[in-house]
Amino acid sequence: MKKIYFLFLLFPIVASAQQIQWAGKVLKYTSDLGGKQNSVKRILGRPDAFPQGGPSANAWVSKDALGTAYVEVEFEQAQTVKQIAIFENLNAGCVSRIQVGDGTGKYHTVSRKKINYREMSYGSKQKSNADRRFYFNKKRRKIETAPDVAFNADAEYFMLENPESNVKALRVEFNFALQPGQKQVDAIGISDEETPIQATPNLIDGADKLSNPETFIFSESADHELSAPFVIERDFYYTISTATKVSEVHAVNLDNPKASINISSKIKNDKKLNYILGYSPANKSILMGSEKKYRIGDESLGFDFFNLINGTYSYQKPLKIIAYNNYGEYADAFMTQDAQHIIFSIESDLTQGGFDLYFTQPKDDVNYSYLQNMGKSLNSAADETTPFILSDNKTIIFASNGFSGYGDFDLFVSTRLDDSWKNWSEPKNLGPKVNGQSFDTHPFYDEKLEMLYFVSLRDGVSTIQKIKLPIKLLTGTMPK
C-alpha cells in the first residue's frame, strides 16, 4: 500500500484579517458649532459615543438641525472598500448619499437614499421656522433648533454590491429632515469585508473575567446621593447628600460595617466640610472639600487641610492656588498619598471641552502653583471627573463621559508616561462588570485588598459598590 503524505507546510492556509480604518482627516464640511465641543473634528477616529449612544460632546453637530449637510473625510491609506459604516449617536437614519474618492478630489456615488419628501417627518415647514432658539443650550450660538426625541442611536451600514478599490476619501451627505430630534454623528469607518464594523470600548485586560460587584452601601431613597468614598486605616468614609439639607460625612468600620462611627470623634469638622478628598499617611493629613467648592470673596477655595492631632483630624489651613480659575459650578479634587500633587476636575480657559483634569504642586509653605492641564490623552471634549491616583503616582482612575463606554459616565484607567504629568496612555474602560448603563463615578482603590469601591446609580438608587480588581489589571505589573 502506498503511503500518502499531505504536505500542509508547503501550502499554508492564511486567513486575512478584516481591514478597518476610521476617518483621520476632515477635508471639507458645511458647518459645526465652532468650538472644541461638537466640532467637525470630533468625527475623526474610533467612536467615542458608542456603544452607549446618546448626546456627546465628542460627536459632530451641524448648525442646520433640520436641513442638509455634508462632510468629506480622508483615511490614512487607500484601500479596497466593501462596507461603509456611519455611527450616528443621536437619531440615526439621515445619511442620504455616499461618494468615494481616491484622494484627488474626484468622487463618484456608491449609495443614494430615495427620499419621499411628502412623507418626511420634518421638512420645509420646519425649515422655515423663524424661531431660531439656542441649540443644545449653547449660548451666543444662534442655530436651528430641533425637537427633543429619544436618542435612537445606531450605525448605518452600507454594503457595496461591487467592492471599490483605491478608496482614500469619502463624501457623506445628510438630510437631517429625515428624522426628528437633535442629530449627532460620532464616527465614519470603512472595511474591505461585509462583517459589520463594531464599536467596542477599549477595555482593560481581563475585564470579562472579573466577578460581579457587590452593593456595599445603598442610599435610603432616590432623594439621597452617595459620593466621595474613602478609606483611612480601617475606616470607610462616604458622603450623603440630599436636596433639603447640607451634605454629611458618614463612616463605618470595615471590620464591622453594620456599626456606624461617630464622625466627631474622628474629625473636628468646625468648617462643616462635606467631602474627604485625599489622605497622606506620611503626613497624617487629609484634604476636605466643601459644597461651596469656590467661596467667592473668601481667601479659601472651599478646600482645606486637616492634620491628625491627639487622635483627631483638626483644621490646619486652607488650600490656596495661584491664579485659580473655575468656570464650572463645582470642582472635584484628589490629593496624592505623598501630598505632592493635587488633581482637580474643573473647567477653565485651558479646558479641552467640559470639565478637565488638572494638577498642581506645592510652590511654598502657603501656596500651590497654578493649575496645569493633564493633556489630551486624558481629557476629551466632554467631562472628566472624580480622579483617584494609586500610591505609585502613575496610575489614575477617573470617570468620564467622553470615551466609548456603557453608560452616561464610566470609570477608566490610564498610566502616566513621563514626569511632566501631561502625557498619559490611552484610557482603558474598566469593563461592563464595573460600568453599568447609568452613572459610575467616585472610585477609591484599596491596594492592600485589591478592592475597588465606586459610586454607582443602580435602578435609580445611589449605591457604593465594591469589586475585587487585581492591581496588575490596573498597572500592568504585580505589586512589590
N, C-alpha and C positions, 0 to 999 in steps of 0.2 A: 504494500500500500504506500502510495506516495504521501509524503508529509507536505502540507501546505502551510506556509508561513505568511501571516498578514503583517506587512511591514508598515505599521501606522506611523512610525517615526519618519518615514520618507514622505508621507503626505499628511502633515498635521492639520487638524481641523481648527480653524481660527474663527472665533466669534467676535465680530467687530462691535465695539461699544457705541451706543447712541451718541451722536454729536449734537450737543445743545449749546447754543450761545444766547446770551442776553444782550440787549441793546447797550452799546458802550459809548455812544456819542449822539448828541442831537444836532441835526443839520439845519432843519427849518421847522417852524411851528407857527400856529396862528396867534395864540395868546396864553398867558398864565397869570398868576396872581402877583408876580413881580417881586416876591420876596424869597426868603430862604424856605419857608413852608409852602408846600404845594406848587413849587416851581416846576417847569417842564423837565428840569434835570432829575427830578425825583422819579422819573420813569425809567432811569438807567439802572442797570444791574439786576440782580435777583429780586424777586418780590419781597417787599417789606410788610405788606398788609395782608398776606395770605400765609396760612390757611384761615386766619381768624376773621378776615373780612371787616367791613365797616369803615367809617371815616378814618383817614390817616393823614397826618401832615407830611408823610413820606410818599404821597401819590400826587400825580399831576392833576391840576384843576384848571380848566379853561374858563375864561371870564364869561363866555357865552354859554350859559347853563342850558339853554333850550334850542340853540341853533346848530350850526355845523362847525367843525374844527378839523385840523389835520396835524400830524407830526411826522417828520422824516427823521429816521434814525439810521445809524451806521453800526456795523458789527466789527469786531477786531479783525476777522479774516473772512474771506469769501468761502462759501461752502454750498453744497447741494441742499436744497430745502424741499422737504415733503410736507412739513407741518409748520404752521404759524399759530402761536398762542398769544392772545391778548388778555391780560389779567385786569379785570375791572372790579375794584373793590366796593364800588357803590353803583347799584342799578345797572348791571351788565346788559348787553344786547344792543349797543349803539354803534358798533362798527358797521360802516356802510360800504367801504371799498378798501381793498388792499392791493398795492402795487409793489413789485420787486424791481431792484436795480442792481447794476454791477459796480456802483460807486462813482460813475462818471456823470451822474445827474439825469440819466435816462431811465425811465421806468415803464413797465407795462403791467396791465391789470391781470391778477390771477384770481381775484374773488370780488364779486359785487353783489350786494344785497338788493333784492327787488323790494321797493317801498311803495305801499299804497297810502298816499298822502291823505286820502279821505278818512282812513281808519286810524290814523295816528292819534295816540292819546294826547299829545301836546304838539301843536303845530303853529300856524300863522297867527291864530287868535292869542295864544300865549306869548308868541314872539313880539307882538305889537303892544304888549302891556307896558304902559308908560311908568308904572311903579317900579323904579329901579332901586330896590332896597339893598341893604348891605348883605352880601353873600357870605355865609359861614361866620357872621358877626365880625368880619374883618373891617374895622373902621378905616375910613378915608379911602376905601376901595369900592367905588360905586360900580357894581357889575350886576348882571342879571340874576334874579333870584328864582329858584325852582322850589316847588312844594316839597315838604318832608314826606318820605315814604319809607318802607322797610329797606334794609341795607341791600338785599338782592345782589350779593357779591357772587361773582362767577368768573370762570375763564372761558373765553370763546376760542374754540379750536377750529382751525381751518385746514383741512386735509386736501392737498393739491392732487388732482387727478393724475397729472404728469409732474414728476419732480423737476424743480428748476435748479439748474446748475449755475455756479459762479455768482451766487447771491451775496452781495456785500451791504445792501441798504434796503430799507422798506419805507414806503409811504402809507400810513394808515389814516383813513378818513373816518370821521364820526358824524353821526346825525343824532344829537342829544335829544331831539324831539321824539325819538322812537320809544323812549321810556320816561316815565315821570320821576321826579325827585332829583336830588343832587347827583352829580357824576364825578367819579374819580377813576383815574387809570394808574395802575401800580407798576406794571412791567410788560415788556414785549420780548418773547422768546421765539427762536426758530430751531428746527430739528430736521435731521435727514431721515427720520423714521416716523411712523404713524403712532407709535406708543405715546399716549398723551404726556406732555411735559407737566410734571408735578411741582408744586411749590411746597417745599418741606423746610421746616426750621433747621438751623444749624445747631445740632444737639451735642451735648457732652457725650463722651464715650460711656456706654453702659447705662444710658438713661432708661432704656426699656427694661433693664434688669432690676431696677430699684423696687423696693417693697412699697405698698400703698401707705400714704401718710396717715397719721392718727390725729384726731382732734384733741389738743392738749387743754385749751381754754376756749370757751364759746361765750358770746355775749348773751345777756338775759333776754334781749328783744332786738328787733330790727332797728330800733332807735339808738342802740348802743353801738359804738365803733371801738374796735381794739387797735392798738398801734404800739410801736416802739418796744418790742420785746428785747430784753437784755438780761444776761446772766452775769452776776458778780459773786464770786465764790460759789456757793450752792444756792443762792437766792435768785429767783426768776422774777424780774420786774416787767411790768407792762402798763399801758395807759388805757383808761376807759374814758370815752368822750360821749357826751350827749348834747342835744341842741339846747337844753334848758339849764345846764349847769357847767361849771368850769371843769375841764378835764382833770382827772386824778390819776396819780401813780399808785398802782397796787403791786403786791408781791406775794409769792408763795415760795416755800422751800422745796427744792427738787426732791429731797428725800422724803418729804411728806406733803405732796401737792394739795391735799384736801384742807390743810391748815393754813389760814391766811396769816400774814405778817403785819404787825403794827409798823407802818412806814415811818412814823415819827421817831421810832427807836433806831432806825437805820439812817434817815436823812433829816437833818434840821432844815426843813424847807421853808424858811422865812420869806423867800422870794415868791412862793406859790408857783414854782415852775412845774411844768406838766409832762416832761419827757426826759428820759435818760438816753443820752446820745453818744456816750463814749466812756471808756474806763481804762485807766493806765495802772496796771498792777505795780509797776516800779515806783510810780509817784504817789500811789494810793489816792488818786484823784478821779473825779468823774466830771463829765460835761453834761449840763442840763439845759433844756430849752423851754421857752415859754410859748403859749398860744399866740401871744403878740410877738411874732418872730422878729419884727423890726420895730422897736419902740421909737417912733419919730419924736425928736425933740429931747430924747434921753441919750446919755452917753453910751448906753448899752444897746447891743443889737438884739437882745432877747435871748442871749446865750450866756451862761455863767459857769464858772469852775467851782467845784466843791472839793475840799480836802478831808481826809479821814483824821479826825481829832478825837481821842478818847473813845474810840469805837463808833463814832457817829460822823457821817459826812456833813460838814458845815461849810457855809458860804465862804469863798476865798476872794474872788474878784470877777469882774465882768470880762467877757471876751470882746476885745477891740481889734478891728481890722482896718488897715489903712485904705481909704477910698472905697469903702464898702458900698455897693450899689445893687439893689434888687428891685426889678420891675414887678415881680410877682407879689401875690398877696400873702405868701407863706414861703418858708425855706426849710429844707432838711439839712442835717449836718451829722457828721460822724468823726470822732476823734480816734486816731490810731492808738494802738496799745503802748507805743513808745512816746506818745504825746507830741511827736514831731510834725505831724500833719493833721489838718482838719479838712475833711471833704465836705463840700457844700453842694446842694442842688438848688440853684436859683436861675433867674432869667436876667441877663444883662446885655450890654452892647456887644459883648463877645460871644453871645449865645449862637449855637448852630441852628436853633429853631425855637423850641419851647424852653422848658427847664433843662439846663445842662449841669454836668458835674464839673466842679472847680476844686482847686486845692489851695491851701495857704499854709505857711510855716511861721514859727516864731521869729520875729525880727529883733526884738529886745525883750526886756522883762515885762513890758507893758503891752506892746502892740504885736499883732500878727501882720505879715506882709500882705500886699494886695492879692486878690483872688486871680488865679490863672486857670484858663480853660484846659481841661484834661484831654482835648483833642477830638478829631472827627471819628476816630475808630470807636470811641465810647459813646459820643454824643451824636444823636440823629437829629432829624428835622422835627421830631416830636419831643417827648418828655422823658428824661432820665431822673430817677429819684431814689430815695431811701438807700444810700450806699452803705456797704459794710466791707471792711478790709481785714483779711486774716493777719495773723501775727508775723507772717513773712514780709508784710508790707508790699507784696507783689500781686496778690490775688484779691480781686474785688468782686463782690456780688452786689447786684443792683437791680432795680425794677425799671422797666421801660415799656412804652407802647410804640416804639419806633422801629422794631425789628420783627421779622417773621416769628409768629408765635401762635398761641392757642386762645388767648383772651384779651381783655382790654389792657391789662398790664401783666407782663410775665417777668420772671426772675431769670437773670443772665449772669454769666461769669466771664471774666476776662483777666489776662495776665499782663503786668507791666513789663515792657521790653527793654527799657533803659532807665537811667537815673533822672531823666527830665520830668517824669510823671505826666508826660504828654503823649507818649507812644504806647499803645496797648494793642493786644491781639484782638482779632475779630471776636466779638461777644458770642458766647455759646448759650443756647437755651437749656435750662435745667431739665426740660422734658415734660411730658404730659402727666407724670405721676406727681410732679410738683405744681405745675401750672394748669389751672382749670380754665373754664370759659369766661371767667369774670376777672376780678382783681386779685393779684398775688403780689404782695409788697412786703416791706419791712423785714428783710432777712436778718437773722442772727445765727452764726455758726459756732457751735461748741466743738472745738478741735479735739479735746480730750475724749469726748464721747462720740465724735464724728456724727453729730446730730444737727440738722438744720431746723431751726424754728422760723416760721414766717406767718404773716397775717394773710388770710385768705377769705374772700367772700364766698360762702357756700350756701346755696339755696336762699339767698337774700339775707343771711345772717353772718355777721363778722365773727371770725374764729382765728385762733392761733393754732396752726398745725405743726407737727413735728415729723420728721422723716429721717431715717438712717441714710446718710450720704457719705460714702468713703472719701476721705480727703484727697486721695490720689485722683479721683474723678474731677476735682476742682483745680488742683495744682499740677496734675500730670506726674507727680512724684510721690513717693512714700514719705511719711513723716519721719524725722530723725529720732 
